[in-house]
């Protein structure tokens, strides 16, 4: 009998140590840290060949290089637009109205992470539904000051001041505005030629037939001017500059 009583007493003591009442501060756990699983990240990552195929087959796709401008100018995917993370929200609002637009971000960072993934997540947070990221290699064409010989054209992105200097020193320069008519009426550079990018290939006969004519393209945010740049290259023009945004012009 004494042994049974002692065993019960020990059991009660042990239970009180393990299941004693805790204070509210001890029982409330902090909320989980928001994040993404490795499975999520794998779904958003495109290998280079898949990304190239999707980009090539989608007319209105946007590819965004999220690196600093110095790195972008040295080497970048042909047709890409350079937008750093701090400017991405404003850029998307102004230039990508369709939330279903295919958007591919990259940074040449290697692996599945870094600024390209962060940019992808920021864009999905803004409501874009078709956003991926990649590390382009292989079939992609590149432009920039460090691209090896044999590239069709080095994509020359210039400031507004540089553009004005070129215009002031050459009477035959064409300032090509590839926005739409309403945007042009709202704000444009005196003496510029308006041809919306969607109509550019069909209206090339309105441009000088001398393919060495200097042409400076621009739009509202840089996406359409990059597309116009590629169209002009593909049609044999050899002296093209991209000023990207109309608001870069110094005398507006």
C-alpha positions in Angstrom: 0.0 0.0 0.0 2.8 2.4 0.9 4.5 1.7 -2.4 1.4 2.4 -4.4 0.9 5.8 -2.6 4.5 6.8 -3.2 4.2 6.0 -6.9 1.1 8.1 -7.3 2.8 11.0 -5.5 5.8 10.8 -7.9 3.5 10.7 -10.9 1.6 13.8 -9.8 4.8 15.7 -9.2 6.2 14.8 -12.6 2.9 15.8 -14.4 2.9 19.1 -12.6 6.3 19.9 -13.9 5.5 18.9 -17.5 2.0 20.4 -17.9 1.9 23.3 -15.6 -0.2 26.3 -16.6 1.6 28.9 -18.8 1.2 32.6 -19.0 -0.5 34.1 -22.1 3.0 35.4 -23.2 4.3 31.8 -23.1 1.4 30.3 -25.1 1.1 32.9 -27.9 3.5 32.1 -30.8 4.7 34.9 -33.2 3.2 34.8 -36.7 5.1 32.8 -39.2 7.6 34.7 -41.4 6.2 35.1 -44.9 8.2 33.4 -47.6 8.2 31.0 -50.4 8.9 27.3 -50.6 11.6 25.8 -52.9 8.7 24.3 -54.9 7.2 27.7 -55.5 10.6 29.1 -56.6 11.0 26.2 -59.0 7.7 27.0 -60.7 8.7 30.6 -61.3 12.2 29.8 -62.6 12.6 29.2 -66.4 15.6 27.5 -67.8 17.2 29.6 -70.5 15.9 27.6 -73.4 12.3 27.7 -72.2 12.5 31.4 -71.4 13.9 32.1 -74.9 11.1 30.1 -76.5 8.4 31.9 -74.6 10.0 35.3 -75.3 10.3 34.6 -79.0 6.8 33.4 -79.4 5.0 36.2 -77.5 4.7 39.5 -79.3 4.0 41.7 -76.3 6.4 40.0 -73.8 8.6 42.2 -71.7 12.0 41.2 -70.5 13.5 43.2 -67.7 17.2 43.4 -66.7 17.2 44.5 -63.0 21.0 45.2 -62.7 22.6 48.6 -62.4 22.8 50.6 -65.6 26.6 50.3 -65.8 26.4 46.5 -66.0 23.4 46.6 -68.4 25.3 48.8 -70.9 28.2 46.4 -70.9 26.1 43.4 -71.8 22.4 42.6 -71.9 19.8 40.6 -73.7 18.8 42.2 -77.0 15.4 43.9 -76.5 15.6 44.0 -72.7 14.7 47.1 -70.8 16.8 48.1 -67.8 14.8 48.8 -64.6 16.1 48.7 -61.1 13.9 47.5 -58.2 13.2 50.9 -56.8 11.8 52.0 -60.1 9.9 48.9 -61.0 6.5 49.8 -59.5 6.3 53.1 -61.4 7.6 51.5 -64.6 5.1 48.7 -64.6 2.2 51.1 -63.9 3.2 53.3 -66.8 4.3 50.7 -69.4 2.6 47.4 -68.7 -1.2 48.0 -68.3 -2.2 44.3 -69.1 -1.7 42.3 -65.9 -1.5 39.1 -68.0 1.5 40.3 -70.0 4.4 37.8 -70.1 7.2 39.3 -68.0 10.6 37.7 -67.6 13.2 39.2 -65.2 16.9 38.4 -65.1 20.1 39.6 -63.6 22.9 37.2 -64.7 23.2 36.2 -61.0 23.4 32.5 -61.6 21.1 30.0 -59.8 17.5 30.5 -58.7 17.6 33.6 -56.6 18.8 37.2 -56.2 17.4 40.4 -57.6 15.6 38.7 -60.5 13.5 36.7 -58.1 12.9 39.7 -55.9 11.7 41.7 -59.0 9.5 38.8 -60.0 7.9 38.7 -56.5 7.4 42.5 -56.5 5.6 42.3 -59.9 3.3 39.5 -58.7 2.5 41.6 -55.7 1.3 44.3 -58.0 -1.1 41.9 -59.6 0.8 40.6 -62.6 -0.1 37.0 -63.2 2.4 35.8 -65.8 5.9 36.6 -64.4 9.0 34.4 -64.4 12.7 34.8 -64.0 15.7 33.3 -65.7 19.4 33.4 -66.3 19.7 33.9 -70.1 22.4 32.0 -72.0 22.7 29.9 -75.1 20.3 31.1 -77.9 19.8 34.6 -76.6 21.3 37.5 -78.5 23.2 40.1 -76.5 24.1 43.7 -77.0 26.4 46.1 -75.2 29.9 47.5 -75.1 31.5 44.2 -74.0 29.8 42.0 -76.6 32.2 40.3 -78.9 32.5 41.1 -82.6 29.9 39.7 -84.9 26.9 41.1 -83.0 24.6 42.9 -85.5 24.5 46.1 -83.5 25.5 47.4 -80.1 22.4 48.7 -78.5 23.2 52.3 -77.6 21.1 53.8 -74.8 21.7 57.5 -74.3 20.7 60.3 -72.0 18.5 63.1 -73.1 21.4 65.5 -73.0 23.4 63.2 -75.3 20.4 62.9 -77.7 20.1 66.7 -77.9 23.8 67.0 -78.6 23.5 64.6 -81.5 20.4 66.4 -82.9 22.1 69.8 -82.6 25.2 68.6 -84.5 23.4 66.8 -87.3 20.5 68.2 -89.4 19.4 64.8 -90.7 18.8 63.0 -87.4 15.4 61.5 -87.0 13.7 61.7 -83.5 11.3 58.7 -83.6 8.5 58.8 -81.1 6.9 55.3 -80.9 4.1 56.1 -78.4 0.5 56.4 -79.4 -1.2 59.6 -80.7 -2.9 60.6 -77.5 0.5 60.4 -75.7 2.1 62.4 -78.4 -0.6 65.1 -78.2 -0.1 65.4 -74.5 3.7 65.8 -74.7 6.2 65.5 -77.5 9.6 66.8 -78.7 9.4 69.5 -81.4 10.4 68.1 -84.7 9.9 64.4 -83.8 8.2 61.9 -86.0 5.4 59.8 -84.6 5.0 56.2 -85.6 3.5 53.9 -82.9 5.6 50.9 -82.5 2.8 48.6 -83.4 2.7 50.3 -86.9 6.5 50.7 -87.4 7.2 47.7 -89.6 4.3 48.6 -91.9 5.4 52.3 -92.1 9.1 52.0 -92.6 8.8 53.7 -96.0 8.1 56.9 -94.0 11.7 56.9 -92.7 14.7 57.8 -94.8 15.8 55.0 -97.1 19.4 55.7 -96.2 20.0 52.9 -93.6 22.9 54.9 -92.1 20.6 57.7 -91.1 20.9 58.4 -87.4 17.6 57.6 -85.7 16.9 58.2 -82.0 13.9 56.3 -80.7 12.0 56.9 -77.5 8.6 56.2 -75.8 7.2 56.7 -72.4 9.2 54.2 -70.3 11.7 52.3 -72.5 9.8 49.1 -73.5 8.4 50.3 -76.8 11.6 52.1 -77.7 13.5 48.9 -77.2 11.1 47.0 -79.4 11.4 49.8 -82.1 15.2 49.5 -81.8 15.1 45.8 -82.7 12.7 46.4 -85.6 15.0 49.0 -87.1 18.0 46.7 -86.7 16.2 43.8 -88.3 15.4 46.1 -91.3 18.9 47.1 -91.9 19.3 50.4 -90.0 22.7 50.7 -88.5 23.0 54.0 -86.6 20.3 53.9 -83.9 20.2 55.3 -80.4 17.6 54.6 -77.7 16.7 57.6 -75.4 14.1 55.4 -73.7 11.8 58.1 -72.2 10.4 61.3 -73.7 10.9 63.0 -70.4 14.6 62.5 -70.7 14.7 65.3 -73.3 16.2 68.3 -71.5 14.1 71.1 -73.1 10.6 69.9 -72.4 
